[in-house]
Amino acid sequence: MPEYRFSMIVAASPGTHEDILDIADALGNRGCTDASIRGHTEGMELLFERTANSLRTAITSAISDVEGSGYRVSRVELEREAVLQAA
């Protein structure tokens, strides 16, 4: 199965180190162990490397996991290579 790389902007602004750990735990409990977290001007950015049958499946499952953990996905961003790989 191919691995797809994409990022999600999440409308959440962790304030402390403990907040970040709580977010990481919540995301990990929902299956987002294939994402790393970094700060973003709009909240935080989750960088995914998700294995799936298609790019669509990778993105929709990641959105479901993130939103199931209580966070709202503002948007998904793809690099050009990811789009070309999915074509």
N, C-alpha and C positions, 0 to 999 in steps of 0.2 A: 504494500500500500504506500502511496506517495505521502510525503510530508509537506505541508503547506505553511508558509510564513506570512503572518499578517499581524496587525496591531489593532487594538480597540482602545478608544478613548472612553473613560468611565468618569461620570460626574460624581466624584467623591474626592474630598481633600483631606487626606490623613494629616492630623495635627502633630502627633507625637510618634515616637518610635513604637510605643505600645499599640497605637492605632494601626500602624503598618503591619505589625505582627498579627493583630486581630484580622485585618483584611486578608493577609496571606493565608491564615488558617481557614477563614470562611471560604475563600476561593479554592484552596486545596481540598477541603472537605466536599466540594461540589465537582471535583475532577479537573480543576485547572492547574494541575501539577506540571503542565507543559507550557506555562506562561511565566514570564518574569515581569516584575513591577518596576516602573520608574515614574518619576514625577512628570507632570505636564501642566501647562498653563491653565488647562480646563479641568484639572483634577488629577487623574493618574492615567498612565498608559500601560496596557498589558501587551507584552510582546509574545505572541504565540508561535509555537512550532508544533502544529497538530497533524497527526497522522489520520487520514480519512480516505474514503473512496473518491471524493471529489472536493474541490474548493468550496462549493456550496455547502456540502455536509460538514466540512471542517468549521466554517464560519457559523452556520446555524447551531451546531452543537456547542460551540464556544459561547455564543450569545446566550443560549439556554442555561449553560453552566454559570455564567457570570450573573445573569439576572436572577437565577435560582438562589444565588448566594446573597441576594438583597441589594445588588448594585445595578444602576441603570447604564446601559451602553449608549453613549451619545452618537458614536459613529465607528465604522470599521475603515481602516486604511490599508491599502495594498501597495507594495512596490511593483514596479513595472514587470519585473521578472516573475512575480507570482501570477500576474494576469496572463503572461505569455505561457507559463507552465500549464495553466488550467485550460488554455485554448486547444 
